[in-house]
Amino acid sequence: MKREVNKERISRLINCGMVILISCAYKDKRNITTCAWYMPVSRVPSGVGIALAKKHFSSELISKKQDFIINIPPWSLLDKVIACGSLTGWEVDKFKITALTGEKAHSLVSTPKISECIGHIECVVIDVKEIGDHFIFLGEAIYAEAEDNYFRDNFWDTSCVDLIFHLGGKYFFKSSPYIEFK
């Protein structure tokens, strides 16, 4: 038997994907936000979309600066990922409170990448869509990098690194070793 799912929770039917951290900055302000709503949107040029609530501090910073960095955290950063998703950048400096290190990015001038993360995608905003209570920031990736110990043959080697996945609310799980389809 199936039961009806509240329309406000339908994302939980289809979104149990990897969690990322978005870093952004504008003038002397910077922030980190946890994000589970994102997607690749183009291969050429390389494009990604991230969905952030309009009320988030990061939405304001990205709107003003027109860039952001996608940071891929390993499972060992779960407590910091939860803190970045639970606290508001309007009230606290998430870099300070989580002790995550903002490091100069490869191509972006003032937006920091998070050095403890194992991968980074630097993006410039090419379009913004307003949908309900969220903005979808469409970004063109201008530079990407990943730890070569964990990103092999163009995919995450989950036999040696655990990635963070989100089921919704307070529920998370880690990646399991990959299997090769033959």
C-alpha positions as a printed NumPy array, in Angstrom:
array([[  0.   ,   0.   ,   0.   ],
       [  1.229,   3.494,  -0.804],
       [  0.469,   6.655,   1.137],
       [  0.316,  10.257,   0.033],
       [  3.447,  12.364,   0.525],
       [  3.046,  15.995,   1.543],
       [  3.8  ,  18.172,  -1.516],
       [  6.251,  20.225,   0.561],
       [  8.332,  17.068,   1.059],
       [  8.397,  15.632,  -2.472],
       [ 12.086,  16.519,  -2.771],
       [ 12.753,  13.713,  -0.32 ],
       [ 11.36 ,  11.181,  -2.799],
       [ 13.953,  12.039,  -5.43 ],
       [ 16.805,  13.782,  -3.636],
       [ 19.111,  11.603,  -1.595],
       [ 22.21 ,  12.908,  -3.284],
       [ 25.64 ,  13.963,  -2.242],
       [ 25.925,  17.024,  -0.038],
       [ 28.1  ,  19.951,  -1.081],
       [ 29.242,  23.129,   0.614],
       [ 28.832,  26.395,  -1.259],
       [ 31.304,  29.142,  -0.428],
       [ 30.697,  32.712,  -1.482],
       [ 31.877,  36.229,  -0.714],
       [ 31.099,  39.859,  -1.376],
       [ 33.347,  42.708,  -0.226],
       [ 34.299,  41.881,   3.4  ],
       [ 31.547,  39.267,   3.893],
       [ 31.899,  35.552,   3.226],
       [ 29.787,  32.505,   3.942],
       [ 29.402,  28.753,   3.639],
       [ 26.07 ,  27.032,   3.113],
       [ 25.226,  23.362,   2.917],
       [ 23.46 ,  22.379,  -0.295],
       [ 21.743,  19.181,  -1.388],
       [ 19.763,  20.71 ,  -4.264],
       [ 22.084,  21.012,  -7.241],
       [ 22.623,  19.513, -10.672],
       [ 24.888,  19.521, -13.695],
       [ 23.145,  21.421, -16.504],
       [ 25.601,  21.383, -19.426],
       [ 28.808,  19.705, -20.545],
       [ 29.899,  22.366, -23.033],
       [ 30.257,  24.841, -21.55 ],
       [ 30.458,  23.113, -18.175],
       [ 27.444,  24.287, -16.249],
       [ 25.872,  23.613, -12.863],
       [ 22.791,  24.793, -11.03 ],
       [ 22.382,  25.261,  -7.291],
       [ 19.095,  25.994,  -5.542],
       [ 19.253,  28.192,  -2.438],
       [ 16.466,  29.713,  -0.392],
       [ 15.945,  33.381,  -1.217],
       [ 16.283,  34.328,   2.456],
       [ 19.752,  32.764,   2.832],
       [ 22.737,  35.014,   3.372],
       [ 24.555,  33.096,   0.637],
       [ 21.828,  34.002,  -1.857],
       [ 22.465,  37.67 ,  -1.208],
       [ 26.252,  37.328,  -1.498],
       [ 26.05 ,  35.301,  -4.715],
       [ 23.519,  37.74 ,  -6.203],
       [ 25.889,  40.636,  -5.544],
       [ 29.218,  39.006,  -6.481],
       [ 27.939,  36.684,  -9.246],
       [ 30.189,  33.752,  -8.379],
       [ 30.395,  30.802,  -5.993],
       [ 32.449,  27.699,  -5.311],
       [ 31.088,  24.183,  -4.943],
       [ 33.18 ,  22.35 ,  -2.341],
       [ 32.913,  18.57 ,  -1.928],
       [ 33.315,  17.513,   1.71 ],
       [ 34.285,  14.017,   2.863],
       [ 32.328,  12.185,   5.581],
       [ 34.874,  13.328,   8.196],
       [ 33.412,  16.854,   7.884],
       [ 29.805,  15.812,   8.611],
       [ 29.567,  17.807,  11.867],
       [ 30.812,  20.939,  10.073],
       [ 28.429,  20.317,   7.141],
       [ 25.507,  20.111,   9.587],
       [ 26.646,  23.302,  11.339],
       [ 26.886,  25.162,   8.015],
       [ 23.339,  24.052,   7.197],
       [ 21.93 ,  24.819,  10.64 ],
       [ 23.45 ,  28.21 ,  11.422],
       [ 22.754,  31.436,   9.584],
       [ 25.454,  33.528,   7.987],
       [ 23.384,  36.592,   8.862],
       [ 24.398,  36.016,  12.506],
       [ 27.683,  34.074,  12.576],
       [ 30.894,  33.667,  10.591],
       [ 30.653,  30.003,   9.629],
       [ 34.333,  29.832,   8.695],
       [ 35.242,  30.827,  12.27 ],
       [ 32.618,  28.793,  14.098],
       [ 33.388,  25.572,  12.169],
       [ 37.161,  26.185,  11.922],
       [ 36.972,  25.52 ,   8.177],
       [ 39.791,  27.181,   6.272],
       [ 39.037,  29.661,   3.517],
       [ 41.806,  29.379,   0.953],
       [ 42.5  ,  31.406,  -2.185],
       [ 40.783,  29.879,  -5.162],
       [ 42.533,  29.137,  -8.444],
       [ 40.551,  31.554, -10.646],
       [ 38.102,  33.515,  -8.51 ],
       [ 39.627,  36.558,  -6.86 ],
       [ 37.821,  36.955,  -3.538],
       [ 35.605,  33.9  ,  -3.086],
       [ 37.467,  31.305,  -0.992],
       [ 37.459,  27.575,  -1.474],
       [ 37.367,  25.357,   1.611],
       [ 40.752,  23.711,   1.987],
       [ 39.477,  20.726,   3.993],
       [ 37.232,  19.674,   1.105],
       [ 38.404,  17.124,  -1.45 ],
       [ 37.086,  18.81 ,  -4.579],
       [ 36.153,  22.281,  -5.806],
       [ 34.268,  23.748,  -8.756],
       [ 34.688,  27.487,  -9.252],
       [ 31.677,  29.039, -10.975],
       [ 30.573,  32.371, -12.379],
       [ 26.835,  33.041, -12.443],
       [ 25.4  ,  33.119, -15.954],
       [ 21.715,  33.232, -15.04 ],
       [ 19.367,  33.21 , -12.059],
       [ 15.88 ,  31.707, -12.003],
       [ 13.401,  32.546,  -9.287],
       [ 11.17 ,  29.602,  -8.416],
       [  8.913,  29.871,  -5.38 ],
       [ 10.988,  30.486,  -2.271],
       [ 14.307,  29.627,  -3.988],
       [ 16.766,  31.024,  -6.483],
       [ 18.417,  28.667,  -8.923],
       [ 21.855,  30.053,  -9.643],
       [ 23.136,  28.723, -12.959],
       [ 26.894,  28.812, -13.058],
       [ 29.537,  28.176, -15.641],
       [ 32.424,  26.196, -14.193],
       [ 35.646,  28.059, -14.906],
       [ 37.961,  25.763, -12.941],
       [ 37.652,  22.432, -11.115],
       [ 40.031,  20.326,  -9.058],
       [ 39.9  ,  17.174,  -6.938],
       [ 42.223,  15.189,  -4.697],
       [ 43.894,  12.682,  -7.002],
       [ 43.881,  10.031,  -4.244],
       [ 40.069,  10.071,  -4.305],
       [ 39.056,  11.154,  -7.809],
       [ 40.413,   8.55 , -10.218],
       [ 39.534,   7.89 , -13.848],
       [ 37.021,  10.767, -13.698],
       [ 34.899,   9.487, -10.799],
       [ 35.017,   9.429,  -7.   ],
       [ 36.742,   6.273,  -5.799],
       [ 34.354,   5.429,  -2.983],
       [ 36.496,   2.457,  -2.009],
       [ 38.859,   4.943,  -0.368],
       [ 36.739,   8.024,   0.433],
       [ 33.322,   8.362,   2.05 ],
       [ 31.08 ,  11.068,   0.612],
       [ 28.128,  12.602,   2.485],
       [ 24.559,  11.955,   1.308],
       [ 21.364,  13.496,   2.706],
       [ 17.981,  11.803,   3.042],
       [ 16.272,  14.916,   4.421],
       [ 15.938,  16.512,   7.83 ],
       [ 18.516,  15.138,  10.25 ],
       [ 19.23 ,  11.944,   8.29 ],
       [ 22.51 ,  11.372,   6.456],
       [ 24.411,   8.389,   5.115],
       [ 27.821,   7.823,   3.61 ],
       [ 28.779,   6.399,   0.28 ],
       [ 29.65 ,   2.743,  -0.014],
       [ 32.361,   1.25 ,  -2.197],
       [ 31.446,   1.436,  -5.864],
       [ 30.728,  -1.576,  -8.023],
       [ 31.761,  -1.897, -11.628],
       [ 29.036,  -2.885, -14.062],
       [ 30.279,  -5.353, -16.662]])
